[in-house]
Amino acid sequence: QVQLVESGGGLVQAGGSLRLSCAVSRSIFSFGFMGWYRQAPGKQRELVAGSARGALTNYKDSVKGRFTVSRDNAKNTMYLQMNSLKPEDTAVYYCNAKDGAFSSWGQGTQVTVSS
């Protein structure tokens, strides 16, 4: 069973930065896709930043230029660097990894951005 654990969330003021980490219980080299999702209260979970094999990344339009997703294969960890945070970024952020037909989720980490 693959386990994913998010960390790094917290409370920051608008304009501040956070770095989220997703620690995986095994090598992440073989995952075809990993990504960060977020879910605000009463909202659907949405993809924020994706990382596919071959160093391909994609971002939700509203976070482009502010968020950066990366993988450290040696550490079995995926990161989300979040800069210039806005109140609308407030949500629980989840890590996801896909391997063929399998999809694994972490339990989430809360990010709150005050105005």
C-alpha positions as a Markdown table, in Angstrom:
| # | Residue | x | y | z |
|---|---|---|---|---|
| 1 | Gln | 0.0 | 0.0 | 0.0 |
| 2 | Val | 1.4 | 3.4 | -1.1 |
| 3 | Gln | 1.2 | 6.1 | 1.6 |
| 4 | Leu | 1.4 | 9.8 | 0.9 |
| 5 | Val | 1.8 | 12.3 | 3.7 |
| 6 | Glu | 1.5 | 16.1 | 3.2 |
| 7 | Ser | 3.1 | 18.7 | 5.4 |
| 8 | Gly | 4.1 | 22.3 | 5.3 |
| 9 | Gly | 0.7 | 24.0 | 5.5 |
| 10 | Gly | -0.1 | 26.8 | 7.9 |
| 11 | Leu | -1.4 | 30.3 | 8.3 |
| 12 | Val | 0.3 | 33.1 | 6.3 |
| 13 | Gln | -0.5 | 36.6 | 5.3 |
| 14 | Ala | -1.3 | 37.5 | 1.8 |
| 15 | Gly | 1.9 | 37.8 | -0.2 |
| 16 | Gly | 3.7 | 35.3 | 1.9 |
| 17 | Ser | 5.1 | 31.9 | 0.9 |
| 18 | Leu | 4.8 | 28.3 | 1.9 |
| 19 | Arg | 6.4 | 25.1 | 0.7 |
| 20 | Leu | 4.3 | 21.9 | 0.9 |
| 21 | Ser | 5.9 | 18.5 | 0.9 |
| 22 | Cys | 4.4 | 15.2 | -0.1 |
| 23 | Ala | 6.4 | 12.3 | 1.4 |
| 24 | Val | 5.8 | 8.9 | -0.3 |
| 25 | Ser | 6.4 | 5.5 | 1.2 |
| 26 | Arg | 8.2 | 4.2 | -1.8 |
| 27 | Ser | 10.1 | 5.4 | -4.8 |
| 28 | Ile | 8.3 | 8.0 | -6.8 |
| 29 | Phe | 10.4 | 7.5 | -9.9 |
| 30 | Ser | 7.9 | 5.1 | -11.5 |
| 31 | Phe | 4.8 | 7.3 | -11.0 |
| 32 | Gly | 3.5 | 8.5 | -14.3 |
| 33 | Phe | 1.7 | 11.4 | -12.7 |
| 34 | Met | 1.9 | 13.2 | -9.4 |
| 35 | Gly | 0.0 | 16.3 | -8.5 |
| 36 | Trp | -1.3 | 18.8 | -6.0 |
| 37 | Tyr | -5.0 | 19.3 | -5.5 |
| 38 | Arg | -6.9 | 21.6 | -3.2 |
| 39 | Gln | -10.4 | 21.7 | -1.8 |
| 40 | Ala | -11.9 | 24.7 | -0.2 |
| 41 | Pro | -15.0 | 24.4 | 2.1 |
| 42 | Gly | -18.1 | 23.7 | 0.0 |
| 43 | Lys | -16.0 | 23.4 | -3.2 |
| 44 | Gln | -14.9 | 20.5 | -5.4 |
| 45 | Arg | -11.4 | 19.2 | -5.3 |
| 46 | Glu | -9.4 | 20.8 | -8.1 |
| 47 | Leu | -6.0 | 20.2 | -9.7 |
| 48 | Val | -3.5 | 22.9 | -8.8 |
| 49 | Ala | -0.3 | 21.6 | -10.2 |
| 50 | Gly | 0.6 | 18.4 | -11.9 |
| 51 | Ser | 4.0 | 16.7 | -12.5 |
| 52 | Ala | 4.2 | 14.1 | -15.2 |
| 53 | Arg | 7.2 | 12.0 | -16.3 |
| 54 | Gly | 9.6 | 13.7 | -18.5 |
| 55 | Ala | 9.7 | 16.9 | -16.4 |
| 56 | Leu | 6.3 | 18.0 | -17.7 |
| 57 | Thr | 4.3 | 20.2 | -15.5 |
| 58 | Asn | 1.0 | 22.0 | -15.7 |
| 59 | Tyr | -0.8 | 24.5 | -13.5 |
| 60 | Lys | -4.2 | 25.9 | -12.8 |
| 61 | Asp | -4.3 | 29.3 | -14.5 |
| 62 | Ser | -4.8 | 31.2 | -11.2 |
| 63 | Val | -1.5 | 29.9 | -9.8 |
| 64 | Lys | 0.7 | 30.2 | -12.8 |
| 65 | Gly | 3.8 | 32.2 | -12.0 |
| 66 | Arg | 3.3 | 31.8 | -8.3 |
| 67 | Phe | 3.4 | 28.1 | -7.7 |
| 68 | Thr | 6.1 | 25.6 | -8.7 |
| 69 | Val | 5.8 | 21.8 | -8.4 |
| 70 | Ser | 8.9 | 19.7 | -8.3 |
| 71 | Arg | 10.0 | 16.1 | -7.5 |
| 72 | Asp | 13.0 | 15.0 | -5.6 |
| 73 | Asn | 13.3 | 11.3 | -6.5 |
| 74 | Ala | 16.1 | 10.7 | -4.1 |
| 75 | Lys | 13.9 | 11.8 | -1.2 |
| 76 | Asn | 10.7 | 10.2 | -2.5 |
| 77 | Thr | 9.1 | 13.6 | -2.1 |
| 78 | Met | 7.1 | 16.0 | -4.2 |
| 79 | Tyr | 7.0 | 19.7 | -3.4 |
| 80 | Leu | 4.8 | 22.6 | -4.1 |
| 81 | Gln | 6.5 | 26.0 | -3.6 |
| 82 | Met | 3.8 | 28.6 | -3.2 |
| 83 | Asn | 4.7 | 32.3 | -3.5 |
| 84 | Ser | 2.6 | 35.5 | -3.5 |
| 85 | Leu | -0.2 | 33.7 | -1.7 |
| 86 | Lys | -3.7 | 35.1 | -1.9 |
| 87 | Pro | -6.7 | 34.6 | 0.3 |
| 88 | Glu | -8.4 | 32.6 | -2.4 |
| 89 | Asp | -5.6 | 30.0 | -2.1 |
| 90 | Thr | -7.0 | 29.0 | 1.2 |
| 91 | Ala | -7.9 | 25.3 | 1.1 |
| 92 | Val | -6.8 | 21.9 | 2.1 |
| 93 | Tyr | -4.1 | 20.7 | -0.2 |
| 94 | Tyr | -3.8 | 17.1 | -1.2 |
| 95 | Cys | -1.0 | 15.1 | -2.8 |
| 96 | Asn | -1.9 | 12.5 | -5.4 |
| 97 | Ala | 0.1 | 9.9 | -7.2 |
| 98 | Lys | -1.0 | 7.7 | -10.1 |
| 99 | Asp | 0.5 | 4.5 | -11.3 |
| 100 | Gly | -1.4 | 2.9 | -14.1 |
| 101 | Ala | -4.9 | 2.2 | -12.8 |
| 102 | Phe | -3.9 | 3.0 | -9.2 |
| 103 | Ser | -4.4 | 6.4 | -7.6 |
| 104 | Ser | -3.3 | 7.3 | -4.1 |
| 105 | Trp | -4.1 | 10.3 | -1.9 |
| 106 | Gly | -2.7 | 11.8 | 1.2 |
| 107 | Gln | -4.8 | 13.2 | 4.0 |
| 108 | Gly | -4.2 | 16.8 | 3.2 |
| 109 | Thr | -2.6 | 19.8 | 4.8 |
| 110 | Gln | -4.4 | 23.1 | 5.6 |
| 111 | Val | -3.3 | 26.3 | 4.0 |
| 112 | Thr | -4.9 | 29.5 | 5.2 |
| 113 | Val | -4.0 | 32.9 | 3.7 |
| 114 | Ser | -5.2 | 35.9 | 5.6 |
| 115 | Ser | -5.8 | 39.3 | 4.0 |
